[in-house]
Structure formats: C-alpha cells, structure tokens
Amino acid sequence: MKNHSPAFFRHFVSEWMVFSTISVFIALLLAYHQYSTHQATLLQEKGQLIRSAAASEYVIGQQLERISTTLDKIRSMLAPDWEEKAGSNKLLGERLELLSSAMPSIQVISIANKKGKTVASSKPQVVGKSFTYRNYFHVPKSTPQEELLFVSPPFEGIYGDWLIAFSKAILDEQGNFSGVVYILLNAEEYKESLSSLRPTEETWAALVHGDGLVFAWEPEVVATQGQNLARPGSLFTQHRESGREASFFSETVLANNEQSFIAVRTISPPNLYMNKPLILGVARNTAKLNQALYLNIIYIAVIYLFLNLATGLALYLSQRARQKSALKVESIEARAKNLSEQLTHFFELTPSLMAITDKEGVCQRLNPAWEKELGYTLEDFEGVSLVEYAHPEDKERFISSIRSLQDGSYDQTLMLRFRNKSGDYQYLEVFLAIQDESYFFAALDVTLRETEKERLEVLAYYDRLTGLPNRSLFFDRLQQVVARSLREKTKAALLFIDLDGFKAVNDTLGHDAGDTVLKVVSARLKGLVRKTDTVARLGGDEFVIILSQVNTEQDALSVAQKILEVVGQTIPLESGKSGQVGASIGISFCPTDGVTIDDLLMASDRAMYQSKKKGKNTFTLASENHLR
C-alpha cells in the first residue's frame, strides 16, 4: 500500500477495524448468549433439585411423624400388666398386623419386654425371639426417655434384607424401663417411595442415617447400601459439619464417583424428638448437561470461524486488488456487499430468536427462528412495538428494561411471556443490548421448562396409574376436612375401600388387566362424589373417599351402597375378556368416631376388615357395637 496516499491506507485500516469490531461483537453476543443459556440451565437444574429435596423432606418428615404417632398409640394401648397377659398380647398382635398392613414400606411392628423378648408382633413368627443385641433395643434401654424417637443405623436383617428401625421406650408407672415398641422399614420397599420423589429419570435419590450409613439409594448403585459416607471430605461430612439443614454441592460424589449437582437436606421435624436425623440427597450427574453445551459451542464456533475466515479472506483479496488499481471500486463494493450477505447468513443460521429494533421497539430485522418458533415474519411486526406482544402482566417489566438501556445500562436479562401468532403465550428468556440507536433482542424459548415445573407438582401429589390424589395429598385434604368439621361443627365421613377379588384378577388375567381394573374403578368412584369430595388411592387395591360434609349418616350409607353397585359391574378388558371385583367398605364419621386423621383412618380400617369377615362386598359402620 506504499504507492497509495495515507488517506487510502487509512480507508483500508478502517475496513479491517469495522470487520474486527463486527466479528468481535457477534462473537461476544454469541458467547454471552451461550453462557447465559447454560447458566440458566444450571440454575434451573439446581432449583429443580432444591425444590424436589424440600418437597421430599416434607413428605418423609410427615412419614416420620406418623410413625412416631403410631408408636405412641401402641404404647397407649398397653395395660399395666401387659407382659403377663398372653391372651391380650395375641389380640395386640392382631392389632399390630392391621396397623402394619395400612402403612406402606413397613416390614414389621413389634413389642419387646425389658429382657428383649418379643411378646407381640405383626408377624407371629417373630414372637418369642430375642433381639437384645440390636441397636433399636439396647440404646432405648440404656437411655430410656418416653418422648425420644430412636432411629437405628441401617442393618442387615436375618433374611438378608436391609432395614432401619424406629423405636420408643416403654416405661412403667414408676418411670422404669419395661420394654420397647419398634417399627422396621424395608429398604427395597422404601425405594418405591424414593423413586416417586425423583423429579426426572436422570436424577437419583438417597436416604442416609445421621451416622453416615446408606439406607436406600434409587436407582440402585452397586455396593452403596450399607456404605458409610461419614468419611473425611465427603459431601455428607461437609453437610453435617456445616450445621445447616439444607446444603447444595457441585462436586464429585464419593459413593458413586460421579460429578454431580446434589441438594442435601437434614430430616428432623421440629415437633419430633429424635436421637439421630435422616439425611436426604437428590442429585443429577452434570456430564450430560455439559455435553449439550459443548456440542452447541462446537457447532456455532465452526460456522462462525468458517464465515469469519471467508469474509476476512474476501476483504484481504479485495484490498490487494485495490492496491493495483483504484479503478476497481465497483469490485470492492461488491465484496463489501458479499461480506454483509455472509454476516446476514450467519444471523439467519442461529437457532435463537434474534431481532434488531429501533428505540421504540419496532422491528427492523428478524431472523427466521421467529417464524419457526412463534409464527411471525417481519411484516407481522410492521409499525408495532414488540412490547405490545408481551403478556399484560409482563409489559411493565419489559418497558422498564428498555428504559434501563436508555439510561446507560449495557444489557438487560428478563423472563417474559410472549404471544405467538396463534394467540397463545410462550415463555421467553430475553437478553437485551443497545448500540447507538439500535436495540439487539436475543431470546430463548423456555416454555418446556416451565411446563416441566407444573408436571413435577402433579407427580408429587397424584397417583401415576389412576390420576387420583396419592397418600400425601389425601392426608393433607383429610386434615383440612377434619379441621373444618371441628371448626364449623359439621359432620364429615371417611370411607375405606378394599377391592374384593382383585388379587384373583391379577393372578389369572395378568397385571395389565389389574391396572385396567384399578383405572376403571377409580373413574367410577370419582363419578359418584361431589367436586368438594376427594377420592384417593392409598396403594395396591385400597381406596379412600372423603365426604367433606354429610347431613346424616344415611348420606354416607347411600354413597356406600352406590359404590357396591358400580364397583361390582363387569369391567371389559383389552384382551376381550372381562373382570369383576367387589368392595369391602368401612365407614367412620368425624367427630363421632374420631377427631384426628389417624383415629378416623384406623376406625374405618377396622370397619372395613369387619366387612371382610361378614362375607365381603358390603359396608360396615365404625360405630357398630362389635367394633367398639
């Protein structure tokens, strides 16, 4: 360029500066967009794990409270001379068996005397055996406290299964130790509960004793059950030493050697006095999250480098040509146009929603992703600000972000609902930037992420097979109905339903037929009650109906009679065959038969078993003389 004037040389330099500035700006914009998208994904995963762990802590805490209440009730049923009355202990064993069948994941409920000998149990084969060597006996014996719930470390049972025990000391009238009542949970059966608490299939959940021994891990990992996590530097140790109730880590989990996000919660309900807490972990391997980011970065980087090198080479060749002759200005203009077209092509290739607007928010340029994601073209936005397409509740935040840019802020990030061409709203995560009089708008459609949040709430409170409220939501609604009944002095009814003949359908026609029967029965039950009432599935072939308000007992009896009629109707199956089941129903009333959810549930459960003894396919009131 030495043969050209300084002005000509400066013109060439300015072209490279413009090219470099545009390239750097686009690179920074893409880099920021990729970074913010990845950070948003990580924050979403973190929030999802934290919410799932909090919800799981609540559910497990409720289970612990019910276990403690059950142990207290069993102690209250004991007579002062309960050890010497063998006949009474036999009747007590039958009651324990009823309680055990009504509570999922429970292996056994037993009572041992002060010598460690089992005198009553939900499993008769355990009666007479001594378990003085077990932690759940000798710890309460050494420090007998009436209100303390003893949580034993997980241990391998006599049949090779992993168990955890919850026990309470039994004290005589003088306050001396006279035995223990305890409940054993089975790890294999409890894994089903853990599985239902996992927010996605990619996550895993683990329940660990406060001393560090793993009780349950779902999905199961080789050699994790019974493993001691209380090792120096482990995430378990860090959490326990921090003294926090909740922790979040992004580190390698020593138990499975995976780099993970993990939300950790200490489960020790404030209204329970426990000697040891339980520790819950909900986690996800971060390798897959990073893999998607790396692939996207590589894809965009290859396109960016290719186009950048191509345009750079074009500019270089153009300037070499102009060195030879200033008469080739037309050629240079053509190459400059080519440069603009290539940058435009890159703008059109990006999968994110990108737009350039004026200071009023009116679009000057859109990429094709708008039409693909939202159905709009540039003509649809002619003369109209993008603000007008925001949800009415989000418009003020959108306008505020634009004003912040006008006041000197370099960029703004916000979440808003944007109306698509069909009239529906989609969630967009928006990045705004300003340069001179132009505004740059980049957005990512996160509608699926918001929909996933709603789906997780459904999984936490509804039965997957039937769509009915599950055990957790049932207890919550029953508590509300009981509170309203006592407050407003009205009567409510609880119907405990156990299907007759369901096992025969499962055994002879298969589990798919059994699932069909459960779904059809669920639909029929829902059709019998009001919107204010609740039909829930406790598990297996057990259902409950809460009649939120009844004027007389006859109202509940009428519903029970209708249940017998509709449940007993033939159910057509996909195989061309048909199935038929009956129903044994127990009915209790609030406040007549109880003023707590446990009293009502136990009363209706006993009444249901009385219906079984009558010959099945009938209903029984808890208040009948032989149930008192």
N, C-alpha and C positions, 0 to 999 in steps of 0.2 A: 504493500500500500504506500510505499515511499514516493511513488510517482504521482500520487494524488494529493490534493490540498488537505490541510488539517481538518477543515470542515467535513470533507468527505470521510476522512478517517474517523472523526467523532460520530458521524452518522452510522458507520459500521459498528462501532463500540456500543452505541445506544441500542442497536438492534439486538446485540447479544445480551445487553442488560435487561431489555424487555423480555427476551426469551427466557433468561435465567429467572427473572422475577416471577413470570407466569408459571414456570416449571416448579419453582420453589413454593409458590403459593398453593398450587394444586397439590403438590406433594404434602405440604403441611396440612391442607384441608383433608386430604385422604387419610393421612396418618392420624390426625385428630379424630376423624370420624371412626376409623378402625379402633383406636384406643378407647374412645368413649363408648362405642358399641360393646367392646369386650368388657370394659369396666361395668357397664350396665348389666351385662350378662352375669358377671361375677357377683355383683350386688344382688341381682335377682336370685341367684342360687343361694347366696348367703342368707338373704331374707327368708327364702322358702324353707331352708334348713332350720333357721332360728324359730320361725313360726311353727313348723312341724314339731320341733323339740318342745316348745312351750305347750302346744296342744297335747302332746304325748305325756308331758309331765302332769298336766291336769287330769288326763284320763287315768294314768297309773296311780296318781295320788288319790283319786276317787276310789279306785280298787282297794288301795291300802286302808282307806277309811272304812270301807265296807267290811274288809277282813277284820279290822280291829273291833268294829261294832258286833260282828258275828261272834268273835271270841268272847266279848263281854256278855252277850246274850246267853252263850252256852254256860258261862260261869254262873250267871244269874239263875239258870235252871237247876243247878245242883243243890240238893238238900244237904243239911249239915252233916248227916251221916252217909253221904253218897258212896263212900268207899265200901261200906259193909253191905249195901243192898244190891245183890247180884241181879235180882229181877228188875229193879229200877234201872240198873246200868244197861240191861238188854234193851229196855224201852228207850233209854237215852241213845243207844247205838242206832236205833231205827230213826230217831230224830236227826242224828248226825248224818245219816245216809241221805235223808231228804234234803238237808242243807247242802251237802256236797253235790247232789245232782242238780241243784238250782244255780250253782256257781261254776262258770267255765274255768278250765285250767287247773282245778283243784284235784290233787291226787288222793288226798285222804284228810279227814278231820278226826283227831283222836284226843282222848283224855288219859293222862298217866297220873298214878298216885305218887306220893312223895318218895317211894322206893324205885320209881322209874317204870313200874309195871303198867302196861296199857290195860285199862279197865273198861273202856268204851271206845268204839271207833266206827267210822262209816264203812270200813272194810273189816268184817268179822274175823278174817284170818290173822289180823294184827293183834287182836285181843289176847292178853296173856304174855305177850312178848315184852322184853325189857330193852329200853334204848337209853340207859343211863349214860352211855359213852357219847351220845350225840350232844352237839353244842346247844341245840334248842332245849335240852333238858338241864344240863348241868350249869349253864350260865344263869337262867332264871332261878335255879336252886341256890346258887352262890350269892346272888344279889336279888332277892325277891322284892319286887315293887309292883303293886297292884295295877298302876296305870301304865307301866312301861311295856311297849311292844318290842319284843326281842326279835331281831332279824338275824338269822343264822347265815354264815357263809355258805355258798353253794357246795353241795356234796354229792357223791355218787351213791345212789340208793342200793338196797340189797338185790334189786333186779337189774342193776347196771344203768338205770336212767339217772339223769341229773336233776336234783331237787333243790329247793330253797324253802326254809321253814320260817313261819311266823308264829310266835308263841307268847303266852301270857301266864304269869304265875297265879296259882290258886292258893289263897290264904284262908286259914280257918278263922274262927271268931276271935281268937287271941292274936291274930295277925301273923301266925307262924306259917311257914311253907307247908302245903299239903298236896301239892301236885302241879301239873301244867296242863293247859289245853293248847293244842297247836294245829296249824294248817300247813300242809305241804303242797307247794306248786310244782308242777312238772314242766321242765324246760321245753320239751318237744311240743307240748300242747300250748305253752305260752308263746311260742314262736308265731303262732297264727295271729295272736293279738299284736305282736311287734310288726308283723307284715302289714296289717291293716293301718298302722301308724306311719308307714313309709310313704313320703309324698310322691315318689316316682319309682319305676323299676330300677333305675340306675343308682338309687341310694341304698344304704344298709343301716340297720339299727342294732344297737347292742345294749343290754341291761347288765350292769355290773354291781356287785356288792360293795359297800363302802370300804371294805378292806382290800379291794382290788381284784377279787376272783370273778371271772366272767360267768354269768348265769345263762344268758341266752344271746345268740348272735344270728340275725336273719338278714339276708340269706346266709346259710351256714358256711363258715370258712374252716378248712381243715385245722384241727388241733387248737381251736380258740376256746372251746368250752372247758371251764375249769382253769384256764390260764390266768396267772397272776399278773395284773397290769401295774401293780404298785412297785414299779422299778424306777430308779433314779433317772430323771429326764423324760419319762414317759408323759404323754398328754394327760393321762389320769392323775399322775403325781402333781403335775403343774396345776391342774384344776383344783385338786384337793388342798394343796399348799396355799393357793391364792385366797382361799376362804370365800370365794364368790359362789353364788347359787347358779350362775349361768356363765359359760365361757364359750368363746369361738376361736378355733385354731385353723391355720392353713399350713400344716406340716405333715411329715411322714408319720403314719400310724404304725407303732411298733408291732402291734398284734398281727397285721397283715402286710406290713412293709409297703403301703401304698401312700402316695402323696395325695392328701385329701383335704376338703373342707369338712370340718366337723363341729357341730353345735353340741355342747355338753351341758346337761342340767343335773343339779343335785335334787333328788326327790325326797323331801322330808316335810310333809304337810304341817303347817303351823299348829294345827289343832291335834296333832298326834305326838306322843312322847315316845320316840324310837331310840333304841340304843345304837343303831347304825343306819345311815341313809342308804338309798339306792342311787346309782349314778347311771344316767341315760345318755347315750351318744347317738346322734343321727348324722350321717356323713355321706359324702359323694366323692368319688375319685375324680380329680381335676384333669386327668390326662385327656379325656375326650373333649372337655371344654377348650383346652388349649389347642388341640388338634384342628378344630374347626377354624380357629383364629389363624393358625399357621397356613392352612390351605388357602384361605381368603387373601392373606397378605401376599403369598407367592403369586396367586392369580393376578391380583391388581398390580403387583410390582413388575411382573413380566410384561403386561400390557403397557404400563407406564414407561418402563425402560425402553421397550421397543419403539413406542411412539416418540419418546424424547430423543432417542438416538436418531430416528428417522428425520425428525424435524431439525435437530441440530446439524445433521449431515446436509440436509437441504439448504439450511442457512449458510453453512460453510461453503458449499459449492456455488451458491448464489453470489456470495461475496467475492469468491475467486473470479467468477465470470465478470463481475463489475469492475474488478481490478484491470481487466484487459480493455474494457470499453464501457464508458459511462453511457453509451447509447443503448445499452441493454436494460434500461429502466423498466421496460414492459415485462421483461423476463423476471426481474426482481419482484415486481408487483405480483406476478403470477405465483412465484414461490411463496411470497408472503401470504397470499390467499390460500395456498396449499397448507401452509403452517396453521392458519386459522381453521381450515376444514379438519385437519388432523386433531387439533385440540377439541374441536366440536365433536368429532367422532369419539374421542375419549370421554367427553362429557356425556354422550349418549350411551356409552357402554356400561357405566357404573350402575349397579343394581339398586342403589339407594335413591330415594326421592330427592332431586336437586332442582333448585329454581333460583333465578335472579330476578329481583323486583326493584321497583323504584321506591322512593322514600314513603309513598302512600301505601305500599304493599301490593301494587298492581304488577302482575307478572309480565316480564319482558322476555323470559326464556324458561323453558321447561325441558327436562329430559324425558325419554319415552317411558321411564319407570312409573310416571304419574298415570299414564293411560293403562298400564298393566295392573297397577295396584289399586287405583281409585277410579279409573274410567274417564279421567279428564284429559282434554287436549288444551293447547294454549288458547284456542278460540273460546273455550268454555269460561276462561278467566278474564276475557277482554273487558277492560274498564271496571273490573270488580276487584276489591282488595281481598287477599287471602284470609284476612281477619273475618270476613263475612261467612266463611265456611267452617269456622270453629264453632264448637258447641257453645250455646248461650252461657253456660256456667264457666267456660274457659276463655271467653273473649277478653275479659279484663286482664287476665294474666298475659295473654298474647300481646295485647296493646302495651302493657307495662314493660314487657321485654323489648319491644321495638323502641319505646321511649328511652330505655336504658342505653341502647345502642346510640341513639341520637345525642344522649348526654355524655358520651365519651367511653362507654363500655365497649371492649373489643369484641366480645362474643356473649351469647346467652344460650342456655340449655333449659328446655322445659318439656313437660309431658302435656299433650292436649288431645282432645277428641276432635277429629276432622271428618266432615260429612263427605261421603263418596257420592258418585253420580247416581247411585240407586236410592239415595236418601238416608242410608244407614251411616252410623258413626264408627270410625276405626280409630284405635289408639295409635298416636304417632309420638315418637321421641324425637324432638326437634332441636337442631343446632342452628343458631343464627349468628351471622357475622356481617360486618359492614366494611365497605371500602369506597371512599369518596361518596358518591350519591347512590351507590348500588348496594342492595342487601342480598346476601347469599343465604339461601334456605336449604338445609340438608336434613332429611328425616328418615327414620326407620320405623316400619310398621311393626308394632309390638302387640297387636290385637290378640294373637295366640297366647302370649304370655299372660295377659290379663284374664283371658278365658280359662287358662290353666289354674289361676288362683281360685276361681269360682269352683272348678272341678274338685280341687283339693278339699274345699269345705264340705262338698257333698260326700266325698269318700270318708271324711272323719265322722259323719253323723248318720249315714244311711247304709243299710244292708245292701251289699253288691248284687246279690241274686234277685231279691224281691223288690228292691227300691223302697222298702219300708224303713222307718226310723229304727236305728240299731239300739243296742243296750244303753249306750251313753246318752243318746237323745231321749230314750224312754225314761231313764231315771230323772233327767232334767225336767221333762214335762210332767211326770208324776209328782215331783216336788212342788212344781208350780200349782198343780191342781189341788194338792193337799193344803198348801198354804192358803189358796183362795177359798177352799171349803171351810177351813177353820176361821178365816177372817170374815167371810160373809155368812157363816152359819148355814151353809147349804150342804147337800149330800152328793157325793161322787161315788162311782163304782169302778172296781178293777176286776176284769175277767181274765183268768189264767187258763189258756187253752193248750192242750196237748193232743196232737193228732193220733187217732187210733188206727192201727193197720198201716201206718206209713212205712215201718221197717219191712213189712212184707212186700210193699210196692218196690222198695229199693232193692231187696234181695232177689225178687223174681223178675222184675222188669228193667232193672238197671238204674244207675244214678242219674242218667239223663231224664228218665221218666220221673224219678223222685224230684228232680229240680223243677220239672214241668208242674207236678202236683203242688209244690210249695208256691210257685208263682201264681197258679190259678186260685189256690186257697187264699193267698194274700189279696188278690183282686176282688174276690167275693167278700172277704171280710171288710175291705175298705168301702164296698158298696152298701154296707149295712149301717154305717155310722154317719154322724154329722161331721161337718168340717171342723167343728170345735173339739171333736173327739180324736183320739190317737189309736192307731193300730200299729204295733211294733213287733219285730221278730227278735226273740232273745237268743236264738241259736237252735240248730237242729230242727225239730218239728214243734218247737214251743213258740206260741204267740201270746201276746197280751193286748187287751183293749182297755183304754182309759175312757170311761164315760164321764166327761167333765162335770156334768150336773144332771141328776135324776130327781124327779119329784117324789117318787115312791120306789120301793124295792121292786114292784111289779114292772117298772120301766126296764130295769136291768134283766129281769127274767124274760121279758118279751124279746129283748135282743138276743139272749142266750138261746131261746127257742129257735129264732131265725137262723142263728149260727149253725145249730144242729141240722136244720133243713138244707141250707145252701152248701155246707161242707160235705154232707152226705151224698150230694148229687154226683152222678158219674162224670169223670174227667176224661175227655178224649186225648189220646197221646199221638205223637207223630208217627209211631210205628204202626198205627191203625188199630192198636189195642186201646183199652180204656182202663183207668184205675179208679179206685173208690176208697175213701178213708172216712173215718168218723171223728168225733171230737169229744174229749172229756173236759169239762169246764168247771172251774172253781170260782166262786164269786165272793168278793169281800167289799164292804162299804166303809167309806170314810164319813164321819168319825166313828161309826158304830163298832167296826172291827179293828180299828187302829188309827193312830194319828201320825204315824211315821211311815215312810215308804217301805221300810223293812218289815214292819208289823203287817201292813196290808199285803205285801208280796208273800210273806210266809203264810198268812191266813188263807189267801186264795190258792196258794200252792197245796196246802193241806186239804182244802176243799176239793181241788182237782183230783188228788190221789183218792179221796173218798169216792169220787165219781168213777174212778177206775175200778174200785172194789165193788161198786154197785153193778158192774157189768159193762161199763164204758158207754160212750155215746149218750151221755146225759149231763146234767149240771147239778151242782150242789152249792148251797149257801154256807159260808163260813160260820154263820150263827146257828146252824142246826145243832141240836143238843149233843150229838155224838162227837162233835168237833170241839166242844168247849173243854 
